[in-house]
Amino acid sequence: MNAFDLQMYIDGQWYDPARTERIPVHNPARTAQVVGSVPDGRAEDVDRALAAAQRAQRDWAGLPLAERATHLAQAAARLASIDESGPRALTQEMGKILAESVMDFQSPPWVWSYYLDDLDGVERLLTERLSDEAGDLEVRRRPVGVVGAIVPWNWPIALLGVKLGPALLAGNTVVAVPSPFAPLGVLKAIEAIGDALPPGVVNVVTGAGERVGAALAAHPDVAMVAFTGGPEAGRSVAQTVAARLRRGVFELGGNDAAVLLDDVTVDDALVRQLATGFSMTSGQVCFAIKRLYVHESLFADVVAKLGDALQETVVGDGLDPEVTMGPLANERQYKRFRAMLADAEAGGATVRVFGRKRDAASWDQGYFHLPALVTDVRSDERIVAEEQFGPALPIIPFCTDEEAVALANGTDYGLTASIWSADRSRAWELAGQIDAGVTAVNMHGFTSFDARAPFGGVKGSGYGREMGKDGLLEFTWAQQLNDRHSVQ
């Protein structure tokens, strides 16, 4: 028996399906180690979860907003105080350092607080009224019904949280499908919050995405799908949802550009932000820096100092307190990342690695890779044109502001970006020219987000928004009630 042999969560109960097949969950730091398992679900398990969610939805939506908020606040408190077993399970299944796994579990309470701290504002969003001598008009934002939430392996609790909080506050119920590469952390989170919510309000079905995720997206009882993941799977799910004329929010990753203008001071603070901005979670973050464009006058200095900073990186098992960067999460991602680096080198690029191995003797037992800087690289190389999702950063010089904007916009992605300059007005002007859902000035990453503002992408990065007012309204549909008559 492994430490984390877990069950599905359906209708307020832990549930094992009649089929006995289970999916083993391997530790990417020690690939031969199985740290847990989950049921390998099928379409009938999706049916069971959706039936529970359907039964619960009408009563849940019928509760006053304040009561739904009380339930969500209790869930937030439990998640914020979860014991270390949750973060440890997450680190062991997908590799990131324990401090990042703790942040993952702390993220939903932070997002939900935006709504919970201003219930009057939420009420105004959900019900708008206009009354004058012509009569009354009311616009009600009604819940869509049952939401299917499909979450990835890199930050699964955080990315479930940005869906769960607003969906529940709006009166929906949820059936979630975690990635088979990282289901344990999600189930530990549900274990913490489950009793705070009525049965059936939140359900979790585990299994291969091509089975349970596809069954969820195609199911007639799913009113909306909220998906975060890769573009290939996202497009497939979006086509299924569109064919049924149902709603969807899709965040499909980013190839996020950071642009350093010629007036930037290349000091330790800047270099540390850049190093963290691309290497956090081994580069496996949708909004991490994936491309760095540096004015030609600063190029050599930035490359040298960034390399020096990366020498401090210690790569190894994420549970080791001395480790600052863990392995890549799974074999598929590891092989893809390595192939992209190899292609870049074959095309003439220079790839330099930095940092040190925490345990050289066990290095080949995990999906480890030292952080790398890639220079002399063409824009059409995969490492530049695609989202690499690994700890390698291509650095490309530019001459003018106009060229920098064109380079930053030169991919099919548009999730996040950043502009760095000593002149805030100049940076602000250029930021408005970047085709990205979030463009920050002099910062990149977690510090550039605000739960009050919408998050999401354009172009191949998807559509729809999470967080903020927009993130709440995505989970509703507008009904107009009108008895207004013209005044003679």
C-alpha positions as CSV (number, residue, x, y, z in Angstrom):
1,M,0.0,0.0,0.0
2,N,1.4,3.4,-1.0
3,A,1.2,6.5,1.1
4,F,-1.4,8.1,-1.2
5,D,-3.7,5.5,-2.6
6,L,-6.8,7.7,-2.9
7,Q,-10.4,7.4,-4.1
8,M,-12.7,9.6,-6.2
9,Y,-14.9,12.1,-4.5
10,I,-18.6,11.9,-5.5
11,D,-21.7,13.2,-3.8
12,G,-19.9,13.9,-0.6
13,Q,-18.4,10.4,-0.3
14,W,-15.1,8.8,-1.2
15,Y,-15.9,6.3,-3.9
16,D,-14.1,3.4,-5.7
17,P,-15.8,2.4,-9.0
18,A,-16.7,-1.2,-9.7
19,R,-13.7,-1.4,-12.1
20,T,-10.6,-2.2,-10.1
21,E,-8.0,-0.6,-12.5
22,R,-5.9,2.1,-10.9
23,I,-3.4,4.7,-12.3
24,P,-0.1,4.6,-10.5
25,V,1.4,8.0,-9.7
26,H,5.2,8.1,-10.0
27,N,7.7,10.5,-8.4
28,P,9.5,12.4,-11.1
29,A,12.5,12.7,-8.8
30,R,12.7,8.9,-8.5
31,T,10.8,7.6,-11.5
32,A,10.8,4.0,-10.2
33,Q,9.0,5.1,-7.0
34,V,5.2,4.9,-7.0
35,V,3.9,7.4,-4.4
36,G,0.2,6.7,-4.8
37,S,-2.6,5.7,-7.1
38,V,-6.1,6.7,-8.1
39,P,-9.0,4.9,-9.8
40,D,-8.8,4.8,-13.6
41,G,-12.2,6.2,-14.2
42,R,-14.6,5.7,-17.1
43,A,-17.6,7.4,-18.6
44,E,-19.9,5.8,-16.1
45,D,-18.0,7.4,-13.2
46,V,-18.5,10.8,-15.0
47,D,-22.2,10.0,-15.2
48,R,-22.4,9.3,-11.5
49,A,-20.6,12.5,-10.6
50,L,-22.7,14.6,-12.9
51,A,-25.9,13.1,-11.5
52,A,-24.8,14.1,-8.0
53,A,-23.9,17.6,-9.2
54,Q,-27.3,17.9,-11.0
55,R,-29.2,16.9,-7.8
56,A,-27.3,19.4,-5.7
57,Q,-27.3,22.3,-8.0
58,R,-30.9,23.6,-7.6
59,D,-30.7,23.6,-3.8
60,W,-27.2,25.2,-3.9
61,A,-28.3,27.9,-6.2
62,G,-31.4,28.5,-4.1
63,L,-29.3,29.4,-1.0
64,P,-28.8,33.1,-0.4
65,L,-25.4,34.4,-1.6
66,A,-24.4,35.0,2.0
67,E,-24.9,31.3,2.8
68,R,-22.9,30.1,-0.2
69,A,-20.2,32.5,0.8
70,T,-20.2,31.1,4.3
71,H,-19.6,27.6,3.0
72,L,-16.8,28.9,0.7
73,A,-15.2,30.8,3.6
74,Q,-15.1,27.6,5.7
75,A,-13.5,25.8,2.7
76,A,-10.9,28.5,2.4
77,A,-10.0,28.4,6.1
78,R,-9.5,24.6,5.9
79,L,-7.4,24.8,2.8
80,A,-5.3,27.6,4.3
81,S,-4.5,25.5,7.4
82,I,-4.0,22.1,5.6
83,D,-1.3,19.9,7.1
84,E,1.9,19.2,5.3
85,S,0.6,15.9,3.8
86,G,-1.2,17.8,1.0
87,P,1.9,19.8,-0.2
88,R,4.1,16.8,0.2
89,A,1.8,14.7,-2.0
90,L,1.9,17.4,-4.6
91,T,5.7,17.6,-4.6
92,Q,6.1,13.9,-4.8
93,E,3.8,13.6,-7.7
94,M,4.9,16.5,-9.9
95,G,8.3,17.4,-8.6
96,K,8.3,21.1,-7.6
97,I,9.9,22.2,-4.4
98,L,7.8,22.0,-1.2
99,A,7.6,25.8,-0.8
100,E,5.9,26.0,-4.2
101,S,3.5,23.2,-3.3
102,V,2.6,25.1,-0.1
103,M,1.9,28.2,-2.3
104,D,-0.3,26.1,-4.6
105,F,-2.6,25.2,-1.6
106,Q,-2.6,28.8,-0.4
107,S,-3.6,30.2,-3.7
108,P,-7.4,29.5,-3.7
109,P,-8.0,31.2,-0.4
110,W,-6.2,34.3,-1.7
111,V,-8.3,34.3,-4.9
112,W,-11.6,33.7,-3.1
113,S,-11.0,36.5,-0.6
114,Y,-11.5,39.0,-3.4
115,Y,-15.1,37.9,-3.7
116,L,-15.7,37.0,0.0
117,D,-14.5,40.4,1.2
118,D,-17.0,42.3,-1.0
119,L,-20.2,40.3,-1.1
120,D,-22.2,43.5,-1.7
121,G,-20.2,44.0,-4.8
122,V,-20.8,40.4,-5.9
123,E,-24.5,40.9,-5.3
124,R,-24.5,44.0,-7.5
125,L,-22.8,42.0,-10.2
126,L,-25.3,39.2,-10.0
127,T,-28.4,41.5,-9.9
128,E,-28.7,44.9,-11.7
129,R,-31.8,46.9,-11.3
130,L,-33.2,50.0,-13.1
131,S,-36.4,51.6,-12.0
132,D,-37.9,54.9,-13.1
133,E,-41.2,56.3,-14.4
134,A,-41.2,53.8,-17.3
135,G,-41.2,50.8,-14.9
136,D,-38.7,48.3,-13.8
137,L,-35.8,46.4,-15.5
138,E,-33.8,43.7,-13.7
139,V,-30.8,41.8,-15.1
140,R,-30.2,38.6,-13.2
141,R,-26.9,36.7,-13.6
142,R,-28.1,33.1,-13.2
143,P,-25.8,30.1,-12.7
144,V,-25.1,28.1,-15.8
145,G,-25.7,24.9,-13.9
146,V,-23.0,22.1,-13.7
147,V,-19.5,23.2,-14.6
148,G,-16.9,20.7,-15.8
149,A,-13.4,21.8,-14.5
150,I,-10.4,20.2,-16.2
151,V,-7.1,21.1,-14.5
152,P,-3.4,20.5,-15.4
153,W,-0.5,19.0,-13.4
154,N,1.7,22.0,-12.8
155,W,-0.3,24.1,-10.4
156,P,-3.5,22.0,-10.0
157,I,-4.9,23.3,-6.7
158,A,-4.4,27.0,-7.7
159,L,-6.0,26.4,-11.1
160,L,-8.9,24.5,-9.7
161,G,-9.3,27.3,-7.2
162,V,-9.8,30.0,-9.8
163,K,-12.6,28.0,-11.2
164,L,-14.2,26.6,-8.1
165,G,-14.6,29.9,-6.1
166,P,-16.5,32.0,-8.6
167,A,-18.4,29.0,-10.0
168,L,-19.7,28.1,-6.5
169,L,-20.5,31.7,-5.5
170,A,-22.5,32.1,-8.7
171,G,-24.6,29.1,-7.7
172,N,-23.1,26.4,-9.9
173,T,-21.9,22.9,-8.9
174,V,-18.7,21.4,-10.2
175,V,-17.3,18.1,-11.5
176,A,-13.5,18.3,-11.6
177,V,-11.1,16.1,-13.5
178,P,-7.4,16.4,-12.4
179,S,-4.5,15.4,-14.6
180,P,-3.5,11.7,-14.1
181,F,0.0,13.0,-13.6
182,A,-1.0,15.0,-10.5
183,P,-4.3,13.9,-9.0
184,L,-3.1,13.4,-5.4
185,G,-2.8,17.1,-4.4
186,V,-6.3,17.8,-5.8
187,L,-7.8,15.0,-3.8
188,K,-5.9,16.1,-0.7
189,A,-7.4,19.6,-1.1
190,I,-10.9,18.1,-1.5
191,E,-10.3,16.0,1.6
192,A,-9.6,19.2,3.5
193,I,-12.6,21.2,2.2
194,G,-15.2,18.5,1.4
195,D,-17.1,18.7,4.7
196,A,-17.5,22.5,4.3
197,L,-19.7,22.0,1.3
198,P,-23.0,20.2,0.8
199,P,-22.8,16.7,-0.9
200,G,-22.6,16.9,-4.7
201,V,-21.6,20.6,-4.8
202,V,-18.0,19.5,-5.7
203,N,-17.0,16.2,-7.2
204,V,-13.7,14.8,-8.5
205,V,-13.4,12.0,-11.1
206,T,-9.9,10.6,-11.8
207,G,-8.7,8.9,-14.9
208,A,-7.1,9.3,-18.2
209,G,-8.0,12.6,-19.9
210,E,-8.9,11.0,-23.2
211,R,-11.6,9.1,-21.3
212,V,-12.9,11.0,-18.3
213,G,-12.1,14.5,-19.6
214,A,-13.5,13.8,-23.0
215,A,-16.7,12.2,-21.4
216,L,-17.1,15.3,-19.2
217,A,-16.8,17.7,-22.1
218,A,-19.2,15.8,-24.3
219,H,-21.8,15.2,-21.6
220,P,-25.3,16.8,-22.1
221,D,-25.6,17.7,-18.4
222,V,-22.4,19.9,-18.5
223,A,-23.4,23.5,-19.1
224,M,-19.9,24.8,-19.2
225,V,-16.3,23.6,-19.3
226,A,-13.4,25.5,-17.7
227,F,-10.2,24.1,-19.0
228,T,-6.5,24.8,-18.3
229,G,-3.9,22.8,-20.1
230,G,-2.0,22.3,-23.3
231,P,-3.2,23.7,-26.7
232,E,-3.6,20.4,-28.4
233,A,-5.9,18.9,-25.7
234,G,-7.6,22.3,-25.2
235,R,-8.5,22.6,-28.9
236,S,-10.0,19.1,-28.8
237,V,-12.1,19.9,-25.8
238,A,-13.1,23.3,-27.2
239,Q,-14.4,21.6,-30.4
240,T,-16.4,19.2,-28.3
241,V,-17.9,22.0,-26.3
242,A,-18.6,24.1,-29.3
243,A,-20.4,21.3,-31.1
244,R,-22.9,21.1,-28.2
245,L,-23.3,25.0,-28.2
246,R,-22.1,25.2,-24.6
247,R,-20.0,27.7,-22.8
248,G,-16.3,27.5,-22.2
249,V,-13.3,29.2,-20.6
250,F,-10.0,27.9,-22.0
251,E,-6.5,28.9,-20.8
252,L,-4.0,27.1,-23.1
253,G,-0.6,28.3,-22.0
254,G,1.7,31.0,-23.2
255,N,5.0,31.7,-24.8
256,D,5.5,34.7,-22.6
257,A,7.9,37.5,-23.6
258,A,9.9,39.7,-21.3
259,V,11.4,42.9,-23.0
260,L,14.3,44.8,-21.5
261,L,14.6,48.3,-22.9
262,D,17.9,50.1,-23.3
263,D,17.5,52.3,-20.2
264,V,17.2,49.3,-17.7
265,T,19.8,49.1,-14.9
266,V,21.1,45.5,-14.9
267,D,21.5,45.1,-11.2
268,D,21.1,42.1,-8.8
269,A,17.5,42.8,-8.2
270,L,16.6,42.7,-11.9
271,V,18.6,39.6,-12.5
272,R,17.1,37.7,-9.6
273,Q,13.6,38.6,-10.9
274,L,14.5,37.3,-14.4
275,A,16.0,34.1,-13.0
276,T,12.9,33.4,-10.9
277,G,10.6,34.5,-13.6
278,F,11.7,31.7,-16.0
279,S,12.9,28.9,-13.7
280,M,10.1,28.7,-11.1
281,T,8.6,25.2,-11.1
282,S,11.4,24.2,-13.5
283,G,9.9,26.6,-16.1
284,Q,6.6,24.7,-16.0
285,V,4.3,27.7,-15.4
286,C,2.0,29.1,-18.0
287,F,3.0,32.7,-17.3
288,A,6.7,32.1,-16.8
289,I,9.2,34.0,-19.0
290,K,9.7,31.9,-22.1
291,R,11.5,34.4,-24.3
292,L,13.8,37.2,-23.2
293,Y,14.3,40.1,-25.6
294,V,17.2,42.4,-24.5
295,H,18.3,45.7,-26.1
296,E,21.6,45.0,-28.0
297,S,23.5,47.5,-25.8
298,L,22.7,45.4,-22.7
299,F,22.7,41.9,-24.2
300,A,26.2,40.7,-23.1
301,D,25.8,42.1,-19.6
302,V,22.4,40.5,-19.1
303,V,23.6,37.1,-20.4
304,A,26.6,37.1,-18.1
305,K,24.9,38.3,-15.0
306,L,21.9,36.0,-15.5
307,G,24.3,33.1,-15.8
308,D,26.1,34.0,-12.6
309,A,22.7,34.1,-10.8
310,L,21.7,30.7,-12.1
311,Q,24.9,29.2,-10.8
312,E,23.3,29.4,-7.3
313,T,20.5,27.0,-8.5
314,V,20.4,23.6,-6.7
315,V,18.5,21.0,-8.7
316,G,17.2,17.8,-7.0
317,D,14.3,16.3,-5.1
318,G,11.7,18.9,-4.2
319,L,11.4,17.6,-0.7
320,D,15.1,18.4,0.0
321,P,15.2,21.8,1.8
322,E,18.5,22.6,0.1
323,V,17.0,22.2,-3.4
324,T,15.8,25.3,-5.2
325,M,14.5,23.7,-8.4
326,G,13.0,20.2,-8.8
327,P,12.7,17.9,-11.8
328,L,10.4,18.2,-14.8
329,A,7.0,16.6,-14.0
330,N,6.8,13.6,-16.3
331,E,8.6,11.7,-19.0
332,R,6.5,13.1,-21.8
333,Q,7.4,16.7,-20.9
334,Y,11.0,15.8,-20.2
335,K,11.5,14.2,-23.6
336,R,9.8,17.1,-25.4
337,F,11.9,19.7,-23.6
338,R,15.1,17.8,-24.3
339,A,14.2,17.5,-27.9
340,M,13.6,21.2,-28.2
341,L,17.0,22.0,-26.8
342,A,18.7,19.5,-29.1
343,D,16.9,21.0,-32.1
344,A,18.1,24.4,-31.1
345,E,21.7,23.2,-30.8
346,A,21.5,21.5,-34.1
347,G,20.3,24.7,-35.7
348,G,23.4,26.6,-34.4
349,A,22.2,27.9,-31.1
350,T,24.5,28.0,-28.0
351,V,23.1,26.2,-25.0
352,R,24.8,26.8,-21.6
353,V,23.7,25.1,-18.4
354,F,24.2,26.5,-14.9
355,G,23.8,25.5,-11.2
356,R,24.6,22.2,-9.5
357,K,23.2,18.8,-9.0
358,R,22.1,18.2,-5.4
359,D,22.8,14.4,-5.7
360,A,24.8,13.5,-8.8
361,A,24.7,9.8,-8.0
362,S,20.9,9.7,-8.3
363,W,20.6,12.3,-11.1
364,D,19.7,9.8,-13.8
365,Q,16.9,8.4,-11.6
366,G,14.7,11.5,-12.1
367,Y,13.7,14.0,-14.8
368,F,16.2,16.5,-13.8
369,H,17.7,19.3,-15.9
370,L,20.0,22.2,-14.9
371,P,18.7,25.6,-15.9
372,A,19.9,26.7,-19.4
373,L,20.4,29.9,-21.3
374,V,20.0,29.7,-25.1
375,T,21.7,32.4,-27.3
376,D,22.4,32.7,-31.0
377,V,19.0,31.3,-31.6
378,R,16.7,31.9,-34.5
379,S,13.1,33.0,-33.9
380,D,11.7,30.1,-35.9
381,E,13.4,27.5,-33.7
382,R,10.9,25.5,-31.5
383,I,12.5,26.8,-28.3
384,V,11.4,30.3,-29.3
385,A,8.3,29.7,-31.4
386,E,6.6,27.3,-29.0
387,E,6.1,27.1,-25.3
388,Q,9.0,25.0,-24.0
389,F,7.6,24.5,-20.5
390,G,11.1,23.7,-19.1
391,P,14.1,25.5,-17.5
392,A,15.6,27.0,-20.6
393,L,15.5,30.6,-21.6
394,P,16.2,31.8,-25.1
395,I,17.7,35.4,-25.1
396,I,17.5,37.5,-28.2
397,P,18.8,41.0,-28.9
398,F,16.8,43.8,-30.5
399,C,17.6,47.3,-31.7
400,T,14.4,49.4,-31.5
401,D,11.3,49.5,-29.4
402,E,9.2,48.7,-32.5
403,E,11.3,45.7,-33.2
404,A,10.9,44.5,-29.6
405,V,7.1,44.8,-29.8
406,A,7.0,42.9,-33.2
407,L,9.2,40.1,-31.8
408,A,7.1,39.8,-28.6
409,N,3.9,39.6,-30.7
410,G,5.5,37.2,-33.2
411,T,3.9,33.9,-31.9
412,D,0.4,32.4,-31.8
413,Y,0.3,32.8,-28.0
414,G,-0.8,35.8,-26.0
415,L,-1.1,35.0,-22.3
416,T,1.3,37.3,-20.4
417,A,4.3,39.5,-21.1
418,S,6.4,42.2,-19.4
419,I,8.2,45.4,-20.4
420,W,11.1,46.6,-18.3
421,S,12.3,50.2,-18.4
422,A,13.5,53.0,-16.1
423,D,10.8,55.2,-17.8
424,R,7.4,54.0,-16.6
425,S,5.5,56.1,-19.2
426,R,7.6,54.6,-22.1
427,A,7.0,51.1,-20.7
428,W,3.3,51.7,-20.2
429,E,2.9,52.8,-23.8
430,L,4.7,49.8,-25.2
431,A,2.8,47.4,-22.8
432,G,-0.4,48.5,-24.4
433,Q,0.9,47.4,-27.8
434,I,1.6,43.8,-26.6
435,D,-0.9,41.2,-27.6
436,A,-1.3,39.5,-24.2
437,G,-4.0,39.2,-21.7
438,V,-1.7,40.4,-19.0
439,T,1.3,42.7,-19.6
440,A,3.2,43.9,-16.6
441,V,5.7,46.7,-16.2
442,N,9.0,45.9,-14.4
443,M,7.8,42.6,-13.0
444,H,6.9,39.2,-14.3
445,G,5.2,36.3,-12.5
446,F,3.1,35.9,-9.4
447,T,3.8,39.5,-8.2
448,S,2.2,40.9,-11.4
449,F,-1.2,39.4,-10.7
450,D,-4.1,40.9,-8.8
451,A,-7.2,38.8,-7.9
452,R,-9.4,41.9,-8.7
453,A,-8.4,41.8,-12.4
454,P,-9.2,39.3,-15.1
455,F,-6.6,36.7,-16.2
456,G,-6.6,34.9,-19.5
457,G,-5.1,34.9,-23.0
458,V,-5.7,35.8,-26.6
459,K,-4.9,34.1,-29.9
460,G,-3.7,30.5,-29.3
461,S,-3.6,31.0,-25.5
462,G,-7.3,30.6,-25.4
463,Y,-10.4,32.7,-24.5
464,G,-12.5,33.7,-21.5
465,R,-11.2,35.1,-18.2
466,E,-10.6,33.9,-14.7
467,M,-10.4,36.0,-11.5
468,G,-11.9,39.4,-11.0
469,K,-15.4,40.4,-12.0
470,D,-15.1,38.8,-15.4
471,G,-14.1,35.6,-13.8
472,L,-17.3,35.5,-11.8
473,L,-19.5,36.5,-14.7
474,E,-18.1,33.8,-16.9
475,F,-20.0,31.3,-14.8
476,T,-23.4,33.0,-15.3
477,W,-25.9,33.8,-18.0
478,A,-27.9,37.0,-18.1
479,Q,-31.6,37.0,-17.9
480,Q,-33.6,40.2,-18.4
481,L,-36.8,40.8,-16.5
482,N,-38.6,43.8,-17.9
483,D,-42.0,45.4,-17.3
484,R,-40.9,48.8,-18.6
485,H,-43.5,50.7,-20.7
486,S,-43.0,53.9,-22.7
487,V,-44.1,57.1,-21.0
488,Q,-46.6,59.1,-22.9
